[in-house]
């Protein structure tokens, strides 16, 4: 975010992808990837964020949090 890079990749585990904005699910207490994405959005004004969840099952919490926000591609 200091301006030294034009893009970045973060391999984050666990993403907490089952936790929604109102409750934890599937052993995920909070959705860490959603927290970081919202932080980057608010603090640095990022316009687009790509979240790729390559776990073997659906990240329903992440989808629920960002589904109606077109600044995210899930």
Protein Blocks (a to p, Z undefined) as FASTA:
>chain_A
ZZpafbdcdddddehlmbcfkbceehiabafklmmmmmmmmmnopabdcdddfbfbdcfk
lmmmmmmmmkbcZZ
